[in-house]
């Protein structure tokens, strides 16, 4: 999956999400190369713990990354 495709995928998921987007949701929607996107600072992640004690990784696009800004600018 190209950066362009991944950015558009996550942008669409963020638009439709009712709350925080998880890394698992991006993977389930077909997101690939997520570790590389995190390393390149295209995706920002936050490691949390749910109320039931299970870990969850939240993610969002880094809107300040030049490629993200270029592809998601209105």
Beta strands, then each sheet from edge to edge (+ up, - down):
strand 1: 21-22
strand 2: 43-49
strand 3: 55-61
sheet 1: 1+ 3- 2+
end
